[in-house]
C-alpha cells in the first residue's frame, strides 16, 4: 500500500508539472508515469535486472496512468482549480504523499539491491535507494525543460541519502519490517521538516559586481542589436 501511495503521489507531481507546462494528454500521462517509475527503471538497469521489474509487473504503470488521467480530467473540466485557494491545500497533500513515496521507494530500492545479491556493497545499496527515490523526479524535470528540483530546492535528495544510510546501518543488526519502517519514517520526517521550515543547502550567490557586469553586458548586446 505504501508503494501504491508513493506511486500515485509521484505520478501526481509529474502530471501537475505537465499541466502547468500546458502539455497535451499524452504529455501529462508520459510525465506522470516517468516520475512514478523512472527511478525504479534506472535502478534495475544498474543491477542488471533486464527487463526492469516495472515492465514485468505493470501495476505501478497502471496506477500512474490512472492518476495522470484523473488529474487531466479534473483540471480539464475544472480549470478554475489551478490558482484558486484550493491549490495550496492540494499542494500540501501532495507534499505529504510525495514524502511517503520518497521514503518507501528509497528503502525498496535498497531491498532490490539485496535481493540481487549485493548486500555487502553498502555504497551501491545507498546509491540504489537514492536513485529509486529521486530518479523519476530528475527525469520529470529534464523532460519538462527545468533544472532538476533536487539540485536546487530544499532538503530532498539529502533526506533520501540519510534514510538510505540509516537503513543500511540498521540492516546489520536486524532485517525486520520495523527496520524498514524506521528508515522510511526518518526520510519522511526530514523531508517534512525541510518543507515546513524551507531548509536549503548553501548556494553561491552572485555578487553585486557580477550582477552589474551582467547588466552591462545585456545593455551592450541590446545596443549592438540595434
LUMLOGU-462714 format. One line per 5 residues: their letters; for each residue x, y, z of N, C-alpha, C, O. Coordinates in pm, whole numbers, m for minus. Atoms other than C-alpha are relative to their C-alpha. Layout:
! residues N
A = X/Y/Z/X/Y/Z/X/Y/Z/X/Y/Z; ...
END
This chain:
! residues 226
XXXXX = 82/m121/0/0/0/0/86/125/0/52/224/m66; m88/m117/m2/286/240/76/58/24/m139/70/139/m183; m52/m13/137/431/169/m269/m105/62/m92/m74/149/m173; 108/m51/85/95/236/m434/m24/148/27/m40/227/m65; 19/m141/m37/51/562/m241/114/85/m55/91/192/m111
XXXXX = m115/m72/51/402/670/m332/m4/13/m151/29/119/m206; 11/m4/146/347/579/m698/m102/104/m44/m76/183/m136; 104/m98/34/26/782/m710/47/143/27/18/234/m51; m48/m134/m35/194/1077/m538/101/50/m101/94/165/m146; m100/m39/99/490/1081/m775/m64/26/m136/m28/121/m206
XXXXX = 71/m20/127/258/1042/m1075/m76/133/1/m80/203/m100; 74/m126/m10/50/1334/m949/93/119/m15/57/218/m79; m94/m112/12/356/1557/m916/45/17/m144/60/130/m192; m37/m8/141/461/1471/m1271/m113/54/m86/m90/135/m176; 116/m47/76/111/1526/m1406/m25/149/22/m58/221/m72
XXXXX = 21/m142/m30/81/1862/m1230/104/87/m71/73/195/m119; m104/m73/74/412/1973/m1381/m38/12/m147/m22/118/m208; 40/0/141/285/1875/m1726/m120/92/m25/m125/161/m126; 118/m87/14/m48/2054/m1672/41/146/1/m10/225/m79; m44/m139/m9/127/2376/m1572/89/39/m118/105/158/m147
XXXXX = m77/m26/122/353/2341/m1879/m89/m1/m124/m42/20/m235; 100/4/106/33/2311/m2087/30/m108/m105/15/m86/m225; m18/114/89/125/1972/m2233/m135/m64/m29/m233/m42/43; 125/67/33/m140/1760/m2401/m19/m125/86/62/m154/174; 32/117/m83/m299/1444/m2261/113/m102/0/148/m156/105
XXXXX = m111/96/5/m17/1220/m2384/118/49/82/182/m30/152; m111/m57/m77/242/1454/m2233/m24/m11/149/69/m38/226; 33/10/m142/61/1453/m1900/17/m143/49/73/m167/156; m15/141/m38/44/1073/m1892/147/m39/1/192/m110/91; m142/34/12/407/1045/m2002/79/53/119/157/m20/180
XXXXX = m75/m60/m109/540/1286/m1741/m40/m61/134/45/m83/221; 47/62/m124/325/1136/m1466/57/m139/18/98/m176/128; m48/138/m7/432/781/m1548/151/m6/24/198/m83/107; m147/4/m13/805/853/m1584/43/47/138/145/1/190; m32/m44/m136/804/1035/m1250/m18/m113/100/60/m129/194
XXXXX = 34/107/m94/647/736/m1078/92/m121/m11/127/m181/91; m73/126/18/852/452/m1229/142/20/m52/217/m77/m64; m132/m24/59/1163/620/m1373/115/m42/89/212/m101/42; m106/36/m93/1374/572/m1061/19/m150/9/132/m198/16; m9/145/m6/1292/202/m1045/61/m60/m125/134/m159/m118
XXXXX = m58/49/126/1381/154/m1411/152/19/0/227/m72/m37; m144/m25/m7/1722/317/m1362/67/m97/96/173/m152/65; m55/94/m100/1783/104/m1051/16/m139/m59/121/m201/m43; m5/135/55/1702/m220/m1233/106/m13/m109/171/m117/m121; m104/3/103/1930/m131/m1525/138/m7/64/226/m78/16
XXXXX = m130/m2/m69/2217/m62/m1282/36/m138/53/151/m179/44; m29/131/m59/2185/m403/m1114/m19/m114/m101/m10/m231/m65; 9/102/104/2131/m584/m1445/m129/m77/m2/m134/m190/m51; 131/65/3/1766/m669/m1396/m71/41/m128/m136/145/m134; 54/m31/132/1655/m680/m1760/m101/m108/m40/m68/m227/m33
XXXXX = 55/m136/2/1379/m615/m1845/m32/48/142/m50/m33/232; 30/m53/m133/1311/m383/m1550/m132/m52/55/m225/m83/m20; 116/56/m68/1057/m501/m1295/m130/72/m36/m237/12/m34; 118/m79/34/819/m221/m1397/m76/m61/m117/m199/m59/m119; 64/55/119/751/m392/m1731/m51/m142/22/m140/m188/m50
XXXXX = 46/134/m31/709/m736/m1579/m125/4/87/m211/m84/78; 115/m17/m89/459/m614/m1318/m56/141/m19/m23/232/58; 41/m136/39/278/m317/m1478/m104/65/91/m169/161/51; 99/m58/m89/57/m245/m1177/35/145/33/m53/230/46; m41/m136/m37/263/66/m1095/m19/97/m117/m59/211/m96
XXXXX = 28/m84/117/244/200/m1451/m149/26/m12/m191/137/m46; 145/m16/7/m130/140/m1441/m48/104/101/m129/190/67; 39/m97/m103/m166/332/m1114/43/141/m42/m32/237/m25; m51/m131/42/48/616/m1252/m84/58/m113/m115/177/m111; 80/m48/112/m154/639/m1575/m139/42/45/m191/144/0
XXXXX = 133/m35/m51/m486/637/m1390/4/132/76/m85/215/61; m15/m125/m75/m362/913/m1159/14/119/m94/m49/223/m74; m22/m109/96/m241/1126/m1451/m127/34/m77/m159/151/m96; 125/m23/75/m567/1080/m1647/m103/67/90/m177/155/46; 95/m61/m94/m772/1165/m1338/28/149/16/m65/231/12
XXXXX = m35/m142/m17/m583/1492/m1288/m27/78/m129/m70/193/m123; 31/m67/126/m615/1575/m1658/m149/32/m9/m186/145/m41; 144/m22/6/m992/1530/m1645/m46/103/102/m132/186/73; 38/m94/m105/m1017/1722/m1319/27/144/m42/m60/230/m29; m35/m136/37/m834/2028/m1448/m54/39/m138/m64/158/m169
XXXXX = 60/m31/131/m982/1998/m1799/m141/54/16/m181/148/m52; 138/m42/m21/m1336/2031/m1671/m12/104/111/m114/173/121; 1/m100/m108/m1245/2247/m1368/129/81/m4/207/76/91; m127/m74/11/m964/2477/m1489/17/106/108/128/150/136; m9/m103/m104/m1050/2727/m1217/68/m50/127/104/29/213
XXXXX = m66/56/m118/m899/2489/m960/148/39/5/205/54/114; m141/m38/5/m549/2582/m1076/14/149/29/m34/232/m48; m17/m139/m40/m454/2903/m897/m103/48/100/m96/161/147; 101/m37/m98/m754/2903/m665/51/m27/141/164/m72/160; m38/21/m140/m749/2881/m288/21/m148/31/86/m183/129
XXXXX = m13/143/m25/m772/2502/m316/137/m53/m39/176/m161/5; m127/50/49/m435/2473/m486/101/m17/112/182/m110/110; m94/11/m112/m243/2534/m162/m28/m125/83/64/m192/129; 37/120/m75/m436/2258/13/47/m125/m74/104/m216/m15; m40/116/79/m375/2014/m272/151/m17/m2/201/m130/m1
XXXXX = m146/8/1/m4/2100/m278/53/m55/133/152/m128/134; m40/54/m129/24/2027/95/m23/m151/6/61/m226/56; 30/143/1/m144/1690/48/100/m74/m88/151/m179/m50; m96/62/91/79/1609/m249/139/m5/61/214/m101/41; m131/m4/m64/384/1711/m48/14/m111/102/120/m174/112
XXXXX = m1/109/m98/294/1466/228/11/m135/m70/92/m220/m30; m4/126/74/228/1185/m19/134/m20/m68/186/m131/m75; m131/6/65/549/1269/m203/108/m43/99/197/m120/65; m95/38/m104/743/1239/123/m14/m149/33/86/m218/55; 24/143/m25/582/898/186/60/m83/m114/124/m185/m90
XXXXX = m56/71/115/676/790/m166/151/m1/2/213/m103/m29; m146/m8/m6/1033/910/m123/55/m99/103/152/m169/76; m44/94/m103/1070/713/200/m18/m144/m42/71/m227/m23; 29/138/41/907/400/61/92/m46/m111/149/m155/m103; m81/42/115/1095/394/m268/148/m10/33/220/m91/m27
XXXXX = m142/7/m38/1432/458/m103/32/m134/63/130/m199/25; m28/128/m66/1412/154/122/m30/m118/m93/35/m222/m84; 31/106/97/1254/m55/m156/116/m17/m98/148/m129/m138; m116/7/89/1548/33/m380/114/m77/63/183/m153/m5; m105/74/m71/1788/m97/m116/m34/m148/6/53/m233/m13
XXXXX = 42/140/m4/1586/m417/m80/22/m69/m135/60/m186/m140; m22/57/133/1608/m469/m457/147/m35/m19/179/m137/m79; m143/29/9/1987/m448/m434/39/m122/81/122/m202/39; m28/116/m84/1992/m701/m152/m48/m128/m67/21/m230/m65; 55/117/69/1769/m940/m347/87/m41/m119/92/m158/m157
XXXXX = m87/29/115/2011/m911/m640/135/m53/43/218/m86/m42; m124/58/m49/2295/m1032/m416/110/100/32/226/62/41; m100/m103/m27/2470/m703/m338/m7/51/144/20/168/170; 20/m44/m139/2405/m696/37/127/49/68/118/120/168; m126/m43/m62/2775/m639/118/58/127/m63/157/180/m14
XXXXX = m48/m121/69/2818/m344/m120/m85/119/47/m183/156/m17; 84/m99/m67/2689/m69/107/m16/129/m81/m125/187/m85; 11/m122/81/2768/226/m119/m98/m22/m115/m178/67/m148; 92/32/109/2584/54/m405/m144/m2/50/m234/47/m17; 136/6/m55/2284/m12/m181/m57/140/23/m172/167/m9
XXXXX = 46/m138/m22/2263/354/m80/m29/68/m133/m130/137/m147; 21/m59/132/2301/459/m442/m131/m50/m62/m206/29/m120; 123/56/56/2021/225/m549/m123/57/69/m223/88/4; 113/m56/m74/1792/352/m273/m28/144/m40/m143/180/m65; 18/m142/35/1850/719/m353/m46/14/m145/m133/96/m175
XXXXX = 39/m6/141/1821/659/m728/m147/m37/m18/m218/27/m96; 141/39/7/1488/482/m681/m89/111/51/m198/134/m1; 82/m105/m60/1364/768/m466/m8/128/m81/m114/189/m89; m2/m131/65/1470/1068/m673/15/m8/m152/2/94/m220; m26/12/144/1539/929/m1023/m115/47/m86/m95/115/m187
XXXXX = 116/m39/79/1186/977/m1150/m21/150/m4/m57/205/m108; 14/m145/m5/1174/1339/m1036/102/71/m87/71/172/m149; m104/m59/86/1502/1415/m1214/m39/m13/m146/m27/83/m223; 44/20/137/1370/1264/m1538/m117/92/m34/m124/146/m145; 114/m91/20/1047/1464/m1498/46/141/m31/1/202/m128
XXXXX = m45/m139/17/1228/1795/m1464/79/18/m129/66/121/m196; m76/m9/125/1465/1723/m1753/m95/3/m119/m77/82/m211; 96/3/110/1174/1636/m1981/m85/126/m6/m133/165/m113; 78/m124/m5/993/1950/m1867/86/123/m29/35/235/m30; m89/m110/33/1297/2162/m1953/38/86/119/56/207/105
XXXXX = m34/m74/m120/1381/2260/m1595/124/m61/66/156/m178/44; m107/54/m82/1681/2226/m1364/m64/m93/103/m158/m53/171; 61/93/m96/1606/1916/m1152/m20/62/138/70/126/194; 39/m57/m129/1428/2015/m831/96/m38/111/125/42/200; m86/49/m109/1660/1803/m617/134/71/4/205/62/105
XXXXX = m130/m66/5/1961/2011/m724/m4/144/50/100/208/62; 6/m143/m31/1832/2349/m615/m97/37/111/m95/152/157; 106/m42/m92/1546/2337/m366/m14/m97/115/m32/m217/94; 30/71/m123/1508/2221/m6/81/m129/17/156/m169/m73; m71/125/m31/1644/1906/156/m84/m115/m52/m178/m159/14
XXXXX = 77/108/62/1517/1633/m76/88/m123/m19/65/m227/42; m92/111/21/1797/1412/m202/75/m34/129/102/m151/157; m74/23/m125/1978/1458/130/m83/m82/99/m29/m162/175; 87/79/m87/1676/1319/316/4/m147/m42/7/m237/43; m7/137/51/1686/1012/92/134/m64/34/140/m181/72
XXXXX = m134/52/m32/2063/973/144/10/m37/147/63/m142/183; m5/25/m144/2025/999/523/m79/m126/35/m31/m210/112; 82/118/m27/1744/743/530/60/m127/m55/52/m232/9; m63/117/59/1929/507/297/120/m45/83/142/m164/104; m113/34/m86/2240/526/514/m45/m64/130/16/m160/177
XXXXX = 54/56/m124/2033/460/826/m49/m143/m21/m24/m230/61; 54/133/27/1859/161/667/113/m101/m21/106/m213/30; m115/88/23/2190/12/550/69/m35/132/114/m148/152; m62/23/m131/2329/53/902/m86/m93/86/m33/m186/147; 89/80/m84/2024/m95/1076/m10/m144/m48/m33/m236/31
XXXXX = 8/136/54/2024/m395/844/111/m91/54/100/m213/49; m109/80/m58/2350/m505/1008/m43/m64/132/18/m160/178; 45/49/m131/2155/m563/1332/m135/m72/m9/m163/m162/70; 132/61/10/1805/m654/1217/m53/18/m141/m29/121/m205; 60/m9/133/1620/m726/894/m152/m11/9/m217/m64/m82
XXXXX = 144/6/m18/1268/m694/1030/m68/115/m74/m3/207/m122; 78/m106/64/990/m482/884/12/131/77/m1/239/19; m14/m123/m80/1041/m237/1171/121/81/m45/119/204/m41; m119/m69/50/1385/m156/1033/m35/84/m122/8/199/m135; 43/m72/120/1229/m58/702/m88/119/37/m72/229/m16
XXXXX = 93/m106/m40/956/146/870/74/115/68/43/232/45; m76/m105/m70/1203/332/1093/77/85/m101/79/208/m91; m80/m73/99/1423/425/797/m88/85/m90/m56/201/m116; 92/m77/83/1133/530/576/m60/116/80/m78/226/27; 54/m107/m85/988/727/869/99/113/19/59/230/25
XXXXX = m102/m104/m15/1318/911/913/6/89/m124/21/211/m113; m1/m77/124/1313/1016/547/m121/93/m6/m109/211/m40; 123/m81/2/953/1136/574/12/116/99/m27/228/68; m13/m103/m104/1032/1326/895/93/113/m46/59/230/m32; m95/m101/47/1336/1503/748/m60/82/m114/m46/204/m119
XXXXX = 59/m68/116/1151/1583/427/m108/98/41/m115/209/m13; 108/m88/m45/851/1731/607/55/120/76/4/231/62; m63/m112/m70/1073/1942/834/62/98/m100/51/219/m85; m61/m86/102/1262/2071/530/m104/81/m74/m83/198/m105; 108/m71/68/936/2161/361/m64/105/91/m98/214/47
XXXXX = 66/m91/m95/791/2320/675/84/124/27/32/235/33; m87/m111/m37/1093/2536/756/86/49/m118/175/132/m101; m68/m43/121/1218/2576/398/152/m13/13/226/82/m14; m143/26/m12/1558/2420/464/61/m16/m138/6/m86/m223; m72/12/125/1805/2457/179/148/m11/28/198/40/128
XXXXX = m145/5/m10/2169/2374/130/58/135/m44/m7/207/m120; m59/m129/38/2407/2672/93/23/8/m150/52/m92/m216; m26/m24/142/2444/2824/m252/98/117/m14/111/199/76; m90/m111/30/2699/3057/m408/m84/111/m64/m136/94/m174; 81/m110/50/2523/3391/m453/86/94/m84/205/113/m58
XXXXX = m70/m95/86/2616/3638/m721/28/128/77/m56/176/153; m34/m128/m62/2795/3950/m603/m61/113/m81/m104/94/m195; 55/m117/69/2676/4298/m693/80/31/m126/24/71/m228; m86/m27/116/2976/4338/m926/m35/m92/m116/m44/m48/m231; 36/94/104/2884/4022/m1114/m132/36/m63/m149/31/m185
XXXXX = 131/m36/51/2524/4132/m1141/8/124/m89/m57/130/m194; m15/m121/80/2629/4477/m1267/66/m31/m134/26/23/m237; m65/37/124/2862/4322/m1525/m96/m68/m96/m93/m44/m217; 97/67/84/2580/4101/m1648/m100/101/m57/m140/89/m173; 91/m104/48/2350/4405/m1672/66/81/m110/3/114/m211
XXXXX = m73/m77/100/2618/4596/m1863/12/m77/m130/m4/m22/m239; m12/84/120/2670/4305/m2100/m133/m8/m74/m137/m6/m197; 132/5/62/2296/4284/m2158/m31/129/m74/m86/127/m184; 23/m129/65/2278/4656/m2235/83/13/m126/34/64/m227; m87/m6/117/2574/4629/m2473/m56/m85/m115/m58/m43/m230
XXXXX = 58/89/102/2414/4335/m2655/m124/62/m60/m150/51/m180; 122/m62/48/2090/4527/m2677/31/113/m98/m35/128/m200; m39/m109/90/2264/4830/m2831/53/m54/m131/22/m2/m238; m56/57/122/2455/4613/m3075/m109/m57/m92/m95/m57/m214; 109/57/80/2131/4451/m3185/m68/106/m85/m122/76/m192
X = 56/m109/78/2009/4794/m3300/97/46/m109/66/138/m184
END
